[in-house]
Amino acid sequence: MSAEQYDVVVIGAGFSGLIAARDLSENGYRVLVLEGRDRPGGRTWYRNFKGSEHPVEMGGTWISREWMPTITSEVDRYDIELVEQADCTSFVWVTGGQRRTHAPIPPEEFAAVEKSLVALHNAMLRTPDGELIKGEDYSDLDVPISDWPPFAELPLASRDFLYAWASMYGGSKAEDVSVMHFTTMLSLFGSNVSALHYGLSHRYAHGTKSLIDALASEREIRYGTRVIGIEQNDGLVLLHTSGETVAAKRVICTVPINALHRVDFVPPLPEQAAGKVSKGTNSKSIKSWARCLNVPEGFMGVGWGTGFEWVAHLYTLEDGTSLVCSFGHDKSVLDASSVASVQAALQQFDPAIEVLEVDTHDWNNDEFSDGTSMIVDPGWITGGDCHAFAEPHGAVYFAGADHSLQWTGWMEGAARSGVAVAERVRKDLFSS
């Protein structure tokens, strides 16, 4: 065997991969991380806004010290500074075809919303702390947001408000995200629906890069090394890249589900996992940054049919201009690389806003992600896809935010997954 051999090879230098590599290295195993990009961080990326010295998050941004204990323990372990997210003070809501600055919906719709909130809280009780109860039939909840009767029966403005939040968090149309994405998520936020707005209360003072760099420190990482094949042969796993082959006793694969089609598995993935790779995940979020004039301090907007579902003023630069962060999902109505397109969307909330420059990263055409973080799509639970990668494929284990049953798609989910898979690999290696 001429290939260099390790105890464990981790594919991917995002949160889950780096945490798993750290934990296994500290247990005395020889670990190598292979990363296709020229940087660590995966679907987080803290870099300067185009043409400026001001850094912004192109991927994941917010966490909660109160509700996300695993990522918080990593923050504390490396003494990473967090800052509290500033409160929004100026609101605009675009629902039911109208702009509102007082309340997101008209008063006559409040009673209908109250009924839907009661139904949602009752649904949350069926996923306590975001966990699926064995034997529970979730077929009535694992359905599109748009089809669930308590939501489908809402009047227009309230339904628009719901769709805006659902699509913003899901990065998809309302019919492409399951009600269970929100029952599991909100139950983890203490069963508090207002957590959609208030729950994500912290950001990294120096960006996600600060924690990623701490996790990557002292790890053996090869950047620009894309794994194109994983072959299990004679008790070892051979990882084929464009330039070399590396061997390992165990492999932890953190490649996002949407990008797994780019890896050739020998033997092939089991039927359920292969089927999920073929279907992919629905999240195609578009995150935009714009340098603007005439943005009220503390501005935030939520709307439907506006191009962006959520917009917020996050930074004021030294020249007095504002950096506005926005999320949309429909590339047919929004081009986040176009000043004119972004301005048209932002002016749905405030016609006075003038966009000077824009910056974005197209995660949906990024060959290492092919989309944004996993959401619970309709049927993911009842169809069994949630367990498609739960068991190792021979000596290949799967980890990452896409595979975590709690905090699916979040940095917290990635961290939990990394901790859990490292412990599982450690036990398997110890007993082999």
C-alpha positions, 0 to 999 in steps of 0.5 A: 500500500503506497498511500499515506495512512491515517487513523481518521481522515475528515473530509471538510473543514467546517465546524463539524469536521474541525470539532471531530478532528480536534476531539479525535486528535486529543484522544491520540489518533492521527487525523488528517483533514482534507478541504476542497476550498482554500480556506476553512469554515465551510458554509460560513465565511467572514470576509471584507465587503467588496472594496472595503475594509469592513468584514461581513458574514457571507454565510452563517452569522447568529447564535444564541448563548442561551439556547445553543449550548454546544457551540457556546461551549466551543466559544467559551473553550477558545475565549471567543468574544461574542456581541449581543445583536442590537435591537431593531427600532424601526420596522416595516412590514409588507404583507397583504400588498400593503406597507405597514409600520405599526403592526405586521398584520391588520387588527381584524386578523389577530384572532385568526393568528391566535388560533394558529399559534395555539395549534403551533404550540400544541405541535411543538409539544410533540417534539420536546427539545427538538427531539422526535419521539419514537413511535409518534406519527408525524404525518400530519405535521411533516407537510408543507407550511402552505398545506397545514390547515392552521396556516392555510386558513389564515387570512392574506396578510397573516399568511404573507407574514408567515410565508416571509418567515418560513421562506427566510429561514428555509431559503425556499418556497413555503411549499418546500419547507415542512411544518416540522422545521419550525416545531423542532426549531422553536421547541429548542428555543424554549417553545417560543415563537417570538424566537424567530425574531429575538432568539438569535441574540449573539454574533461573533465580535470578530466573525465566525472566522475567529472560532473557525481559526481556533478550531483549525489551529494545530490541525493537519489540514490540506486545503485545495484537496477535493475528494472525488472518490471514497473506496473501501478496500481490504479493511481500509478506506481509500480517499481519491483526490485529483492528485493523491490517494490517502488511506484511513481506518475511518473516514468522517464525511461532512460534505453537504448533502447537495454536494455528495453527488460529486463524490463516487462511493465504492461500494455505493451508498445505501438506497435511502442515502443515495435517494436523498442525495438524488433529491437534494435539499430545498434550501437555496437561500440568497444572502445579500449585503448592500452599502446604502444611503438613507437607511434608518438606524435600527431598520428592519423589514419583513415582507412577502412578494418583495424579493427579500423576505427579511432586511436589516441595517447591521452596520454604519460605516465611517462615511455614514453609509449603512450596510444592510443584510438581506435574505431572499430565495427566488433568483427569478425575481432577485439578482443579489449581484445587481445594484438595481435588483437589490435596490428595487427589492429594498425600496419595497420596504423604504422607497428612500433607500439608495443602494451604492454597492452590493456584495454576495456569495452564490452558495447555490452555484458553489461547487462545494455546497450546491445550496445552503444549509439543510432544512426539514423538507416535507416528508424528510421525517415520515419518509425516513430520510432523516435517518439516511446517514445516521449509520456509518456506511462501512467505515465511513461516517457522516457529520455536519449540520445537514445530518443533525436531528436537532438544530438541523442546518445550524452551527449548533447542529454542526457542532453537536454532530461533530462531537457525537461522531468523534465519540462514536468513531473513538469507541469503534476504533478502541473496540476494533 
